[in-house]
Amino acid sequence: MLEARDDNAEAFEELVLRYQGRLITILGHLVHNRDQAEDLTQDVFLRVYKARKTYVPGAKFSTWLFTIAHNVAANALRSRSRNREVNVEARESSLMGARPLEGMAQAGSGMIPARQIDQAEMRDIVRMALDGLNERQRYAVLLNKFEGMSYAEIGEVMGLTIQAVKSLLSRARVSLREVLEPYLERGERPVSQDS
């Protein structure tokens, strides 16, 4: 980012290449629309580019970037609720791709499946469980599990104390467990919120 701040176009392009997919993934989970997630990702990078001259490396670049992404997503969701948009498109099953959802399904759950689970089905169940979280919980989980951010970094991105982040993640884990445990132990599929 320091090179991008000094007008090195190749350095900025490298930042885009490095973080674009990750931002689309996280924003896609927040706004539930891949096209909008791609648009919002472009908006995030536009804001980064415009602010490059004033960038001061106080924290990790990714923390600064995801703070901008959080603000962009929050603005988009507020705008959507004011405009009462209705999304009639079917959700793309490839919104997240395989790797992040498999990681979420396996990350720290401590649960051992009682039966062999089809990976595509498991991704759908985990996606459904994530979609059942409120926006703040979902964003905290995504930053923690997919981006590997610490409680302090998540707090900085979301404007919360470390204790508030711990509490938010704890409630999210309880909610995720309520959806995933019956499925993993007895094969009971959760009811989709869209149904």
N, CA, C and O of each residue as an XYZ file, in Angstrom:
780
protein
N       0.831     -1.198      0.000
C       0.000      0.000      0.000
C       0.867      1.251      0.000
O       0.497      2.271     -0.582
N       2.016      1.169      0.651
C       2.892      2.338      0.666
C       3.374      2.677     -0.740
O       3.515      3.850     -1.085
N       3.625      1.658     -1.546
C       4.022      1.904     -2.938
C       2.840      2.470     -3.729
O       3.018      3.365     -4.555
N       1.637      1.953     -3.479
C       0.442      2.474     -4.152
C       0.217      3.931     -3.749
O      -0.204      4.750     -4.566
N       0.500      4.244     -2.493
C       0.366      5.626     -2.018
C       1.277      6.556     -2.814
O       0.953      7.720     -3.050
N       2.427      6.011     -3.222
C       3.388      6.800     -3.996
C       3.157      6.679     -5.499
O       4.077      6.865     -6.295
N       1.908      6.364     -5.882
C       1.462      6.312     -7.280
C       2.076      5.182     -8.100
O       2.236      5.326     -9.312
N       2.421      4.067     -7.472
C       2.891      2.896     -8.199
C       1.661      2.088     -8.609
O       1.057      1.394     -7.791
N       1.299      2.190     -9.897
C       0.091      1.537    -10.402
C       0.185      0.018    -10.279
O      -0.818     -0.641    -10.005
N       1.348     -0.532    -10.474
C       1.522     -1.991    -10.370
C       1.278     -2.469     -8.940
O       0.718     -3.544     -8.727
N       1.692     -1.683     -7.982
C       1.470     -2.052     -6.574
C      -0.021     -2.044     -6.256
O      -0.516     -2.932     -5.561
N      -0.736     -1.045     -6.763
C      -2.181     -1.004     -6.533
C      -2.860     -2.185     -7.213
O      -3.764     -2.799     -6.645
N      -2.424     -2.500     -8.432
C      -2.985     -3.648     -9.149
C      -2.745     -4.939     -8.357
O      -3.620     -5.803     -8.306
N      -1.585     -5.070     -7.750
C      -1.277     -6.248     -6.930
C      -2.214     -6.329     -5.726
O      -2.665     -7.418     -5.371
N      -2.510     -5.201     -5.098
C      -3.460     -5.185     -3.982
C      -4.843     -5.657     -4.439
O      -5.503     -6.438     -3.753
N      -5.265     -5.175     -5.592
C      -6.565     -5.579     -6.125
C      -6.575     -7.082     -6.372
O      -7.513     -7.774     -5.976
N      -5.544     -7.581     -7.020
C      -5.473     -9.019     -7.305
C      -5.455     -9.851     -6.023
O      -6.079    -10.910     -5.955
N      -4.755     -9.377     -5.032
C      -4.604    -10.122     -3.784
C      -5.890    -10.155     -2.960
O      -6.186    -11.167     -2.325
N      -6.654     -9.068     -2.960
C      -7.801     -8.953     -2.051
C      -9.167     -9.005     -2.731
O     -10.178     -9.148     -2.043
N      -9.230     -8.897     -4.034
C     -10.516     -8.810     -4.721
C     -11.415    -10.013     -4.440
O     -12.575     -9.837     -4.068
N     -10.907    -11.209     -4.609
C     -11.719    -12.406     -4.393
C     -12.213    -12.513     -2.968
O     -13.355    -12.903     -2.725
N     -11.352    -12.165     -2.025
C     -11.727    -12.234     -0.613
C     -12.835    -11.238     -0.296
O     -13.769    -11.552      0.442
N     -12.726    -10.046     -0.854
C     -13.771     -9.037     -0.619
C     -15.099     -9.457     -1.244
O     -16.152     -9.297     -0.627
N     -15.054     -9.991     -2.461
C     -16.291    -10.430     -3.113
C     -16.957    -11.509     -2.275
O     -18.178    -11.516     -2.121
N     -16.161    -12.417     -1.735
C     -16.698    -13.493     -0.909
C     -17.401    -12.933      0.330
O     -18.545    -13.288      0.612
N     -16.728    -12.076      1.052
C     -17.295    -11.547      2.292
C     -18.481    -10.633      2.002
O     -19.517    -10.733      2.659
N     -18.337     -9.755      1.037
C     -19.444     -8.854      0.710
C     -20.629     -9.639      0.149
O     -21.781     -9.283      0.395
N     -20.353    -10.696     -0.596
C     -21.427    -11.539     -1.115
C     -22.244    -12.160     -0.002
O     -23.466    -12.274     -0.099
N     -21.556    -12.563      1.061
C     -22.279    -13.122      2.204
C     -23.099    -12.060      2.924
O     -24.139    -12.368      3.507
N     -22.649    -10.837      2.888
C     -23.371     -9.777      3.592
C     -24.581     -9.288      2.806
O     -25.634     -9.028      3.387
N     -24.437     -9.160      1.484
C     -25.531     -8.586      0.694
C     -26.333     -9.633     -0.066
O     -27.358     -9.306     -0.662
N     -25.883    -10.894     -0.056
C     -26.603    -12.010     -0.691
C     -26.834    -11.819     -2.182
O     -27.856    -12.250     -2.715
N     -25.896    -11.179     -2.850
C     -26.041    -10.960     -4.285
C     -24.638    -10.801     -4.862
O     -23.939     -9.835     -4.556
N     -24.232    -11.753     -5.696
C     -22.862    -11.741     -6.224
C     -22.586    -10.502     -7.064
O     -21.521     -9.897     -6.934
N     -23.528    -10.114     -7.925
C     -23.319     -8.928     -8.759
C     -23.121     -7.679     -7.900
O     -22.230     -6.871     -8.164
N     -23.946     -7.531     -6.886
C     -23.802     -6.375     -6.005
C     -22.487     -6.454     -5.228
O     -21.842     -5.431     -5.000
N     -22.086     -7.661     -4.820
C     -20.811     -7.830     -4.108
C     -19.644     -7.395     -4.989
O     -18.698     -6.770     -4.508
N     -19.710     -7.721     -6.267
C     -18.653     -7.300     -7.188
C     -18.642     -5.779     -7.332
O     -17.577     -5.162     -7.345
N     -19.824     -5.177     -7.439
C     -19.912     -3.715     -7.527
C     -19.365     -3.057     -6.261
O     -18.629     -2.072     -6.329
N     -19.733     -3.611     -5.115
C     -19.264     -3.045     -3.851
C     -17.756     -3.201     -3.705
O     -17.095     -2.328     -3.142
N     -17.209     -4.297     -4.202
C     -15.761     -4.504     -4.167
C     -15.064     -3.429     -4.989
O     -14.040     -2.888     -4.572
N     -15.616     -3.121     -6.152
C     -15.052     -2.041     -6.958
C     -15.124     -0.716     -6.204
O     -14.192      0.087     -6.251
N     -16.233     -0.499     -5.513
C     -16.385      0.723     -4.725
C     -15.328      0.790     -3.618
O     -14.761      1.852     -3.359
N     -15.069     -0.344     -2.971
C     -14.041     -0.383     -1.920
C     -12.686      0.012     -2.501
O     -11.983      0.843     -1.926
N     -12.317     -0.578     -3.637
C     -11.019     -0.257     -4.228
C     -10.951      1.170     -4.746
O      -9.888      1.790     -4.726
N     -12.069      1.690     -5.206
C     -12.112      3.094     -5.611
C     -11.840      3.993     -4.404
O     -11.094      4.967     -4.505
N     -12.445      3.665     -3.273
C     -12.217      4.448     -2.046
C     -10.775      4.324     -1.577
O     -10.176      5.302     -1.127
N     -10.214      3.112     -1.683
C      -8.806      2.913     -1.309
C      -7.918      3.772     -2.200
O      -6.999      4.437     -1.722
N      -8.199      3.752     -3.490
C      -7.387      4.523     -4.427
C      -7.473      6.019     -4.127
O      -6.462      6.720     -4.114
N      -8.695      6.495     -3.887
C      -8.867      7.921     -3.589
C      -8.184      8.323     -2.287
O      -7.711      9.451     -2.155
N      -8.132      7.403     -1.327
C      -7.558      7.714     -0.012
C      -6.073      7.353      0.074
O      -5.467      7.509      1.134
N      -5.484      6.878     -1.011
C      -4.107      6.373     -0.959
C      -3.100      7.412     -0.482
O      -2.144      7.070      0.214
N      -3.297      8.659     -0.840
C      -2.341      9.713     -0.465
C      -2.360      9.998      1.037
O      -1.382     10.496      1.594
N      -3.469      9.681      1.678
C      -3.581      9.958      3.113
C      -3.370      8.701      3.959
O      -3.481      8.756      5.184
N      -3.065      7.566      3.313
C      -2.885      6.306      4.041
C      -1.679      6.400      4.969
O      -0.583      6.781      4.559
N      -1.909      6.045      6.221
C      -0.842      5.974      7.226
C      -0.884      4.569      7.811
O      -1.913      4.155      8.346
N       0.214      3.834      7.717
C       0.198      2.445      8.188
C       0.172      2.348      9.713
O       1.212      2.190     10.352
N      -1.026      2.443     10.286
C      -1.168      2.317     11.737
C      -1.484      0.888     12.137
O      -1.041      0.418     13.185
N      -2.239      0.207     11.312
C      -2.596     -1.191     11.553
C      -2.272     -1.956     10.275
O      -1.732     -1.394      9.323
N      -2.608     -3.245     10.264
C      -2.400     -4.027      9.053
C      -3.260     -3.454      7.941
O      -4.364     -2.965      8.182
N      -2.745     -3.520      6.720
C      -3.505     -3.024      5.572
C      -4.855     -3.707      5.489
O      -5.865     -3.056      5.221
N      -4.885     -5.017      5.715
C      -6.151     -5.752      5.593
C      -7.195     -5.234      6.577
O      -8.383     -5.206      6.259
N      -6.766     -4.826      7.764
C      -7.699     -4.270      8.739
C      -8.312     -2.983      8.205
O      -9.521     -2.776      8.307
N      -7.484     -2.129      7.641
C      -7.958     -0.876      7.045
C      -8.902     -1.168      5.887
O      -9.959     -0.548      5.773
N      -8.522     -2.112      5.024
C      -9.335     -2.466      3.861
C     -10.697     -3.014      4.277
O     -11.721     -2.620      3.717
N     -10.716     -3.923      5.258
C     -11.985     -4.510      5.665
C     -12.841     -3.523      6.467
O     -14.057     -3.695      6.556
N     -12.233     -2.516      7.039
C     -13.010     -1.443      7.665
C     -13.773     -0.678      6.578
O     -14.955     -0.368      6.730
N     -13.081     -0.384      5.492
C     -13.729      0.294      4.372
C     -14.840     -0.592      3.813
O     -15.940     -0.114      3.535
N     -14.550     -1.893      3.648
C     -15.549     -2.830      3.122
C     -16.772     -2.898      4.040
O     -17.908     -2.942      3.568
N     -16.535     -2.907      5.341
C     -17.641     -2.940      6.305
C     -18.533     -1.715      6.130
O     -19.758     -1.831      6.123
N     -17.920     -0.549      5.988
C     -18.689      0.686      5.816
C     -19.456      0.700      4.497
O     -20.604      1.141      4.451
N     -18.828      0.218      3.429
C     -19.485      0.163      2.124
C     -20.685     -0.790      2.183
O     -21.760     -0.472      1.673
N     -20.497     -1.948      2.803
C     -21.601     -2.923      2.916
C     -22.734     -2.358      3.767
O     -23.906     -2.499      3.416
N     -22.392     -1.725      4.877
C     -23.423     -1.150      5.740
C     -24.224     -0.086      4.997
O     -25.446     -0.021      5.123
N     -23.531      0.745      4.224
C     -24.229      1.767      3.428
C     -25.157      1.124      2.401
O     -26.286      1.576      2.211
N     -24.685      0.077      1.745
C     -25.502     -0.604      0.729
C     -26.738     -1.242      1.359
O     -27.832     -1.174      0.799
N     -26.558     -1.857      2.515
C     -27.694     -2.499      3.185
C     -28.701     -1.467      3.683
O     -29.908     -1.696      3.608
N     -28.218     -0.332      4.190
C     -29.125      0.748      4.609
C     -29.898      1.281      3.406
O     -31.106      1.508      3.480
N     -29.190      1.475      2.306
C     -29.826      1.981      1.095
C     -30.867      0.985      0.591
O     -31.954      1.379      0.167
N     -30.537     -0.291      0.639
C     -31.477     -1.324      0.188
C     -32.731     -1.324      1.055
O     -33.840     -1.456      0.537
N     -32.565     -1.176      2.370
C     -33.737     -1.208      3.248
C     -34.602      0.040      3.046
O     -35.825     -0.031      3.164
N     -33.979      1.171      2.746
C     -34.753      2.388      2.465
C     -35.519      2.254      1.154
O     -36.647      2.731      1.030
N     -34.886      1.591      0.167
C     -35.509      1.451     -1.148
C     -36.365      0.200     -1.259
O     -37.046     -0.008     -2.263
N     -36.329     -0.632     -0.223
C     -37.120     -1.860     -0.173
C     -36.980     -2.686     -1.443
O     -37.978     -3.079     -2.047
N     -35.744     -2.947     -1.846
C     -35.504     -3.781     -3.018
C     -35.926     -5.207     -2.720
O     -35.829     -5.679     -1.587
N     -36.391     -5.876     -3.749
C     -36.718     -7.289     -3.629
C     -35.842     -8.035     -4.613
O     -35.874     -7.760     -5.813
N     -35.059     -8.977     -4.112
C     -34.172     -9.756     -4.952
C     -34.900    -11.023     -5.373
O     -35.138    -11.907     -4.550
N     -35.257    -11.117     -6.662
C     -35.994    -12.271     -7.137
C     -35.095    -13.299     -7.816
O     -35.564    -14.356     -8.238
N     -33.807    -12.992     -7.920
C     -32.878    -13.934     -8.526
C     -32.630    -15.096     -7.579
O     -32.625    -14.933     -6.359
N     -32.424    -16.266     -8.160
C     -32.011    -17.409     -7.344
C     -30.571    -17.184     -6.941
O     -29.776    -16.652     -7.717
N     -30.237    -17.584     -5.743
C     -28.858    -17.434     -5.288
C     -27.956    -18.377     -6.046
O     -28.325    -19.514     -6.343
N     -26.774    -17.893     -6.354
C     -25.803    -18.733     -7.031
C     -25.186    -19.671     -6.023
O     -24.797    -19.263     -4.929
N     -25.102    -20.926     -6.398
C     -24.502    -21.876     -5.474
C     -23.000    -21.689     -5.401
O     -22.356    -22.212     -4.491
N     -22.429    -20.948     -6.350
C     -20.982    -20.766     -6.340
C     -20.569    -19.444     -5.713
O     -19.434    -19.006     -5.897
N     -21.459    -18.805     -4.985
C     -21.154    -17.502     -4.394
C     -19.859    -17.522     -3.600
O     -19.029    -16.623     -3.733
N     -19.687    -18.540     -2.782
C     -18.506    -18.598     -1.939
C     -17.438    -19.519     -2.498
O     -16.274    -19.396     -2.117
N     -17.781    -20.418     -3.368
C     -16.811    -21.403     -3.803
C     -16.656    -22.457     -2.726
O     -17.258    -22.358     -1.657
N     -15.853    -23.459     -3.009
C     -15.746    -24.595     -2.102
C     -14.873    -24.312     -0.892
O     -15.259    -24.658      0.224
N     -13.734    -23.707     -1.067
C     -12.753    -23.620      0.004
C     -13.253    -22.911      1.254
O     -13.113    -23.473      2.341
N     -13.825    -21.717      1.174
C     -14.237    -21.044      2.403
C     -15.313    -21.797      3.185
O     -15.246    -21.859      4.413
N     -16.281    -22.357      2.512
C     -17.353    -23.028      3.232
C     -16.886    -24.341      3.850
O     -17.336    -24.716      4.933
N     -15.990    -25.034      3.168
C     -15.443    -26.241      3.771
C     -14.684    -25.876      5.037
O     -14.767    -26.572      6.049
N     -13.945    -24.777      4.970
C     -13.209    -24.323      6.152
C     -14.154    -23.973      7.279
O     -13.887    -24.292      8.437
N     -15.269    -23.312      6.951
C     -16.246    -22.955      7.971
C     -16.856    -24.212      8.573
O     -17.058    -24.286      9.784
N     -17.147    -25.192      7.738
C     -17.784    -26.412      8.217
C     -16.866    -27.190      9.143
O     -17.328    -27.873     10.058
N     -15.561    -27.087      8.905
C     -14.611    -27.861      9.693
C     -13.981    -27.057     10.815
O     -13.447    -27.642     11.757
N     -14.028    -25.743     10.743
C     -13.287    -24.886     11.662
C     -13.828    -24.948     13.078
O     -14.906    -24.428     13.368
N     -13.092    -25.569     13.930
C     -13.333    -25.502     15.358
C     -14.689    -25.959     15.842
O     -15.063    -25.633     16.968
N     -15.439    -26.691     15.057
C     -16.756    -27.084     15.525
C     -16.667    -28.179     16.561
O     -17.515    -28.269     17.449
N     -15.644    -29.016     16.456
C     -15.501    -30.108     17.401
C     -16.546    -31.191     17.212
O     -16.591    -32.145     17.988
N     -17.397    -31.061     16.184
C     -18.446    -32.047     15.949
C     -17.960    -33.041     14.900
O     -17.346    -32.653     13.906
N     -18.233    -34.307     15.122
C     -17.872    -35.330     14.161
C     -19.152    -35.814     13.498
O     -20.071    -36.263     14.183
N     -19.223    -35.731     12.188
C     -20.442    -36.155     11.517
C     -20.723    -37.632     11.758
O     -19.811    -38.459     11.743
N     -21.992    -37.955     11.979
C     -22.385    -39.334     12.217
C     -22.524    -40.091     10.907
O     -22.653    -41.315     10.910
N     -22.500    -39.379      9.791
C     -22.613    -40.039      8.494
C     -21.738    -39.310      7.497
O     -21.320    -38.176      7.730
N     -21.469    -39.963      6.401
C     -20.675    -39.337      5.343
C     -21.525    -38.249      4.690
O     -22.653    -38.511      4.271
N     -20.994    -37.040      4.601
C     -21.778    -35.912      4.109
C     -21.261    -35.467      2.748
O     -20.060    -35.282      2.552
N     -22.168    -35.304      1.836
C     -21.832    -34.779      0.531
C     -21.342    -33.341      0.711
O     -22.003    -32.535      1.367
N     -20.187    -33.022      0.129
C     -19.592    -31.698      0.358
C     -20.457    -30.559     -0.169
O     -20.548    -29.506      0.462
N     -21.082    -30.761     -1.300
C     -21.941    -29.691     -1.836
C     -23.123    -29.441     -0.910
O     -23.509    -28.295     -0.679
N     -23.690    -30.510     -0.386
C     -24.797    -30.367      0.557
C     -24.329    -29.655      1.817
O     -25.036    -28.802      2.354
N     -23.139    -30.004      2.287
C     -22.600    -29.377      3.490
C     -22.374    -27.883      3.267
O     -22.656    -27.074      4.151
N     -21.869    -27.518      2.097
C     -21.669    -26.090      1.793
C     -23.003    -25.356      1.853
O     -23.085    -24.250      2.387
N     -24.053    -25.974      1.301
C     -25.375    -25.341      1.319
C     -25.891    -25.168      2.743
O     -26.469    -24.134      3.080
N     -25.679    -26.179      3.574
C     -26.134    -26.114      4.967
C     -25.373    -25.026      5.719
O     -25.966    -24.251      6.469
N     -24.058    -24.973      5.515
C     -23.256    -23.945      6.195
C     -23.654    -22.563      5.699
O     -23.748    -21.624      6.489
N     -23.886    -22.432      4.404
C     -24.322    -21.134      3.850
C     -25.650    -20.722      4.480
O     -25.842    -19.560      4.837
N     -26.558    -21.678      4.612
C     -27.861    -21.395      5.212
C     -27.694    -20.968      6.673
O     -28.359    -20.043      7.139
N     -26.798    -21.655      7.386
C     -26.549    -21.312      8.786
C     -25.960    -19.905      8.896
O     -26.367    -19.128      9.759
N     -25.006    -19.578      8.028
C     -24.418    -18.238      8.034
C     -25.459    -17.178      7.704
O     -25.489    -16.111      8.316
N     -26.307    -17.482      6.733
C     -27.341    -16.524      6.336
C     -28.335    -16.264      7.464
O     -28.988    -15.221      7.490
N     -28.449    -17.208      8.394
C     -29.353    -17.043      9.527
C     -28.819    -16.102     10.596
O     -29.563    -15.674     11.479
N     -27.531    -15.778     10.520
C     -26.948    -14.844     11.492
C     -27.314    -13.416     11.119
O     -27.600    -13.117      9.960
N     -27.301    -12.534     12.123
C     -27.515    -11.130     11.775
C     -26.244    -10.599     11.105
O     -25.196    -11.243     11.160
N     -26.336     -9.450     10.488
C     -25.232     -8.896      9.690
C     -23.934     -8.784     10.488
O     -22.873     -9.167      9.996
N     -24.009     -8.266     11.704
C     -22.795     -8.067     12.506
C     -22.148     -9.399     12.876
O     -20.928     -9.539     12.799
N     -22.958    -10.371     13.274
C     -22.419    -11.684     13.621
C     -21.771    -12.330     12.395
O     -20.670    -12.874     12.479
N     -22.458    -12.265     11.269
C     -21.951    -12.875     10.037
C     -20.616    -12.246      9.651
O     -19.679    -12.960      9.294
N     -20.520    -10.926      9.719
C     -19.278    -10.250      9.337
C     -18.150    -10.625     10.290
O     -17.026    -10.865      9.850
N     -18.430    -10.679     11.571
C     -17.403    -11.059     12.551
C     -16.913    -12.485     12.310
O     -15.713    -12.750     12.377
N     -17.840    -13.401     12.031
C     -17.456    -14.798     11.759
C     -16.610    -14.871     10.492
O     -15.589    -15.558     10.475
N     -17.013    -14.182      9.445
C     -16.260    -14.203      8.195
C     -14.852    -13.652      8.388
O     -13.887    -14.223      7.881
N     -14.734    -12.560      9.110
C     -13.403    -11.989      9.359
C     -12.557    -12.928     10.209
O     -11.357    -13.065      9.972
N     -13.162    -13.568     11.184
C     -12.432    -14.456     12.082
C     -12.019    -15.748     11.379
O     -10.849    -16.129     11.419
N     -12.955    -16.410     10.747
C     -12.681    -17.730     10.165
C     -12.026    -17.672      8.797
O     -11.138    -18.475      8.509
N     -12.441    -16.743      7.949
C     -11.913    -16.711      6.591
C     -10.683    -15.817      6.457
O      -9.774    -16.112      5.681
N     -10.663    -14.740      7.204
C      -9.537    -13.819      7.118
C      -8.529    -14.021      8.243
O      -7.442    -13.445      8.214
N      -8.881    -14.826      9.219
C      -7.954    -15.121     10.309
C      -7.652    -13.921     11.190
O      -6.585    -13.853     11.801
N      -8.571    -12.981     11.261
C      -8.338    -11.781     12.060
C      -8.521    -12.072     13.544
O      -9.354    -12.887     13.940
N      -7.736    -11.398     14.339
C      -7.832    -11.517     15.795
C      -9.045    -10.722     16.286
O      -9.635     -9.943     15.538
N      -9.403    -10.934     17.552
C     -10.507    -10.167     18.135
C     -10.218     -8.665     18.067
O     -11.111     -7.866     17.784
N      -8.970     -8.293     18.328
C      -8.610     -6.875     18.299
C      -8.767     -6.298     16.897
O      -9.265     -5.184     16.735
N      -8.343     -7.054     15.880
C      -8.465     -6.572     14.508
C      -9.930     -6.477     14.090
O     -10.328     -5.515     13.432
N     -10.722     -7.457     14.465
C     -12.157     -7.410     14.147
C     -12.791     -6.213     14.847
O     -13.611     -5.506     14.262
N     -12.411     -5.991     16.090
C     -12.924     -4.839     16.831
C     -12.594     -3.532     16.143
O     -13.421     -2.622     16.078
N     -11.371     -3.446     15.625
C     -10.967     -2.232     14.926
C     -11.784     -2.040     13.653
O     -12.230     -0.931     13.362
N     -11.983     -3.118     12.893
C     -12.759     -3.045     11.653
C     -14.200     -2.650     11.935
O     -14.768     -1.813     11.233
N     -14.794     -3.253     12.967
C     -16.216     -3.061     13.227
C     -16.515     -1.972     14.253
O     -17.679     -1.687     14.532
N     -15.482     -1.367     14.811
C     -15.695     -0.313     15.802
C     -16.228     -0.846     17.115
O     -17.079     -0.214     17.740
N     -15.732     -2.017     17.548
C     -16.188     -2.663     18.778
C     -15.020     -2.922     19.716
O     -13.864     -2.957     19.294
N     -15.333     -3.103     20.986
C     -14.300     -3.504     21.937
C     -14.003     -4.983     21.748
O     -14.787     -5.704     21.131
N     -12.880     -5.434     22.275
C     -12.531     -6.849     22.184
C     -13.604     -7.689     22.870
O     -13.994     -8.739     22.360
N     -14.078     -7.232     24.016
C     -15.119     -7.979     24.734
C     -16.402     -8.067     23.915
O     -17.070     -9.101     23.916
N     -16.744     -6.994     23.221
C     -17.944     -7.012     22.378
C     -17.781     -7.993     21.219
O     -18.737     -8.672     20.841
N     -16.576     -8.071     20.652
C     -16.305     -9.020     19.574
C     -16.428    -10.447     20.094
O     -17.033    -11.301     19.446
N     -15.850    -10.699     21.270
C     -15.941    -12.042     21.870
C     -17.406    -12.426     22.076
O     -17.804    -13.553     21.781
N     -18.188    -11.505     22.573
C     -19.602    -11.759     22.819
C     -20.346    -12.007     21.504
O     -21.162    -12.924     21.411
N     -20.063    -11.194     20.503
C     -20.691    -11.328     19.198
C     -20.381    -12.698     18.583
O     -21.274    -13.378     18.078
N     -19.106    -13.092     18.634
C     -18.710    -14.390     18.081
C     -19.283    -15.544     18.889
O     -19.632    -16.583     18.329
N     -19.382    -15.370     20.192
C     -19.955    -16.423     21.029
C     -21.420    -16.656     20.682
O     -21.857    -17.799     20.549
N     -22.173    -15.576     20.535
C     -23.590    -15.715     20.149
C     -23.718    -16.311     18.759
O     -24.619    -17.110     18.502
N     -22.814    -15.923     17.854
C     -22.846    -16.475     16.494
C     -22.576    -17.974     16.520
O     -23.239    -18.735     15.814
N     -21.612    -18.404     17.325
C     -21.299    -19.839     17.414
C     -22.487    -20.630     17.959
O     -22.775    -21.731     17.490
N     -23.166    -20.070     18.939
C     -24.350    -20.744     19.483
C     -25.407    -20.890     18.391
O     -25.999    -21.958     18.236
N     -25.639    -19.834     17.648
C     -26.634    -19.875     16.564
C     -26.234    -20.877     15.486
O     -27.071    -21.639     15.002
N     -24.961    -20.876     15.112
C     -24.482    -21.815     14.102
C     -24.622    -23.259     14.596
O     -25.026    -24.147     13.845
N     -24.286    -23.473     15.854
C     -24.387    -24.822     16.430
C     -25.838    -25.306     16.421
O     -26.099    -26.477     16.146
N     -26.785    -24.407     16.723
C     -28.206    -24.779     16.732
C     -28.674    -25.257     15.360
O     -29.548    -26.119     15.266
N     -28.101    -24.703     14.303
C     -28.482    -25.105     12.950
C     -27.696    -26.335     12.499
O     -28.258    -27.257     11.909
N     -26.397    -26.342     12.780
C     -25.530    -27.390     12.230
C     -25.575    -28.701     13.006
O     -25.478    -29.771     12.404
N     -25.720    -28.641     14.324
C     -25.664    -29.867     15.131
C     -26.741    -30.895     14.747
O     -26.407    -32.064     14.555
N     -28.011    -30.506     14.627
C     -29.023    -31.502     14.234
C     -28.725    -32.128     12.869
O     -28.997    -33.306     12.640
N     -28.173    -31.333     11.986
C     -27.840    -31.850     10.661
C     -26.684    -32.843     10.747
O     -26.750    -33.935     10.181
N     -25.632    -32.461     11.454
C     -24.454    -33.311     11.535
C     -24.716    -34.590     12.329
O     -24.179    -35.646     11.997
N     -25.528    -34.502     13.361
C     -25.758    -35.661     14.219
C     -26.871    -36.571     13.708
O     -26.770    -37.793     13.818
N     -27.942    -35.981     13.147
C     -29.106    -36.791     12.774
C     -29.511    -36.626     11.309
O     -30.464    -37.255     10.850
N     -28.782    -35.774     10.574
C     -29.121    -35.587      9.162
C     -30.343    -34.720      8.937
O     -30.895    -34.708      7.837
N     -30.783    -33.986      9.970
C     -31.961    -33.115      9.841
C     -31.565    -31.811      9.152
O     -30.791    -31.015      9.682
N     -32.112    -31.621      7.971
C     -31.815    -30.387      7.228
C     -32.571    -29.219      7.860
O     -33.754    -29.342      8.178
N     -31.888    -28.090      8.040
C     -32.595    -26.916      8.560
C     -33.569    -26.379      7.517
O     -33.421    -26.621      6.320
N     -34.553    -25.658      7.994
C     -35.527    -25.044      7.099
C     -34.935    -23.722      6.616
O     -34.500    -22.896      7.419
N     -34.923    -23.533      5.314
C     -34.384    -22.323      4.731
C     -35.258    -21.135      5.108
O     -36.479    -21.259      5.206
N     -34.628    -19.986      5.318
C     -35.376    -18.762      5.614
C     -36.182    -18.302      4.410
O     -37.160    -17.567      4.547
N     -35.757    -18.748      3.217
C     -36.439    -18.335      1.986
C     -37.736    -19.118      1.789
O     -38.588    -18.703      1.003
N     -37.903    -20.258      2.495
C     -39.080    -21.112      2.293
C     -40.279    -20.544      2.986
O     -41.361    -21.127      2.926
